[in-house]
């Protein structure tokens, strides 16, 4: 392992200096900013993060500012980026660091692991990239590179949790003159050269020691993942109007899109109105506590794909009847041109667009 690790570290460092993409989070050594970027980059494309990262840092430039913010404004800044649990955990992590670590992002992996939302990968990334410590880190890109380099055939040893990959990465960063460069280089190699399909082995700096390339196994390693059918939810997206006002619902604090604003959602199965048309008025009243009339399904269905779930949403307009004074804290009325104040996920924007609700104006 030592000779292999020294080889990889020695080849990757100069390659990274010459070939890395110029990304905003690579121009800083601020551990807070690097932590934010690592959380944003989980399950999210670099191109998307490029937009959100500077805006988020402008609004929350340091741990203290983020810790002191209310959750609604953090979710608002994260709106559209998806996987909102990350934002809530980042917020909680900042509060932990502000109160427990004097506002300083820890530099050791064991201390970083105690911060809410920081797992082994993020701890390794912050310790190595921000503090130049020889800390191991394995994400999907690194796992693919190491599986191919070492010719790992067994699927259970190929993924980012495989202990063999953590040991190999530890040996590589231990052998590096600058762990921060080599840690980033491993990830960059996976993202830009050793790609899932058609890796460009001809320009790979470690091709001379790559087992998969030598044996013609680059299409076989890693083994394709077997995916089961994705569950689908068939839902009414209920647009309750009171005159020109529209009701929106803040989702529960746990579960999908927790704490984010959406239309009230009701399963279509068993909740159809009279004659099978539109949403059942009784179901709307049961869920929201609001008396409604005139259920009318709109033509525009909205499909939203999450990683492990698909929502098939059918907007249905109903009219509130009587006075609507007591709607509780999980609902709010929007006036024309308003958006709810707080987190508004993409799916809600799609629904509002389907209702031709103007979202260009101020927040409620
Ligand atoms: Fe990946 Fe090809 Fe480099 Fe091997 S030689 S690490 S398969 S890009």
Boltz pocket constraint, residues with backbone or C-beta under 6 A from the ligand:
constraints:
  - pocket:
      binder: B
      contacts: [[A, 145], [A, 148], [A, 149], [A, 193], [A, 194], [A, 195], [A, 199], [A, 200], [A, 201], [A, 202], [A, 204], [A, 205], [A, 206], [A, 207], [A, 210], [A, 211], [A, 212], [A, 213], [A, 218]]
      max_distance: 6.0
